[in-house]
Amino acid sequence: MNTDIRTFYGFRQIPFSPELRPEQMYLLSSMVEISRRIQFAIQNSMYFTLIGDVGAGKSTTLRYVLSQLPAKSYQVIDLVGGQWSFVEVLRQLMASLGLFTRTNQPSTMLRQIHEALDLIYNDGKRPVLVIDECHHFTGDFYAQLHLISQQNLAKANVIPIVMCGQEGLFEKLRNPQARPLMSRILDGYNLRSLTQDECFGYIEHHLKTIGGRSSEIFDKPALIAVSQVSAGIPRNINSVCLLALQHGMEQGLQTISAEVVRKVTRNWWE
């Protein structure tokens, strides 16, 4: 018996992988809209916030958006959030810029960061700070993040920032401590689950464009079942489809039915 779904189903590449290149992604209308709005915020030296549930495709959308920024014009500096102090965030930002220091003085660290950002501007590029998993940060971070983007009144350069996080980010941005940060947010987007039609298109894209096979591997009731049990969340769609394909291979099935989807989505801990 085959032990690899790529071989069993004749895929040229295993579908439903989160590791796709931007040009391989299923291009949702939301991704195009978010890209347009983020680029507008960046061009106007403002902040943008992308919020969505776990697995809704925030990081994937960010990867697509960043792929649309010409490398000759922009330098992206990316961070991933955590339960860190503002000083630790500054230290990580310095590391991303190739700077290393032993000081714990925020003013000194900010000065070195601003000098490095000035060099990027002098090189003809616009630096863009992108922070994923932003909901993990504490209130201290939101009260001081704006200090990174602007040096002083004598400097015209303002570093645009893109923040990405889960639903809890809403409440943290509403905190009075975050008012200086909120005043700089030009726009934002609340990423929603896929509609049933978008879910069907997503699955077809992975099977045909990525896998190189007919989308008929999943029959219509199976497609409806995947849309329902995944709640339209891309990461869940990937998991359900991969489990269904694995089960189908083990049972020697070339077509996935709704019954297969129901079997593989029974909670394993129950």
Summary of the structure (lengths in Angstrom):
residues: 270
radius of gyration: 22.0
end to end distance: 29.5
largest distance: 70.6
contacts: 811
relative contact order: 0.17
helix: 52%
strand: 13%
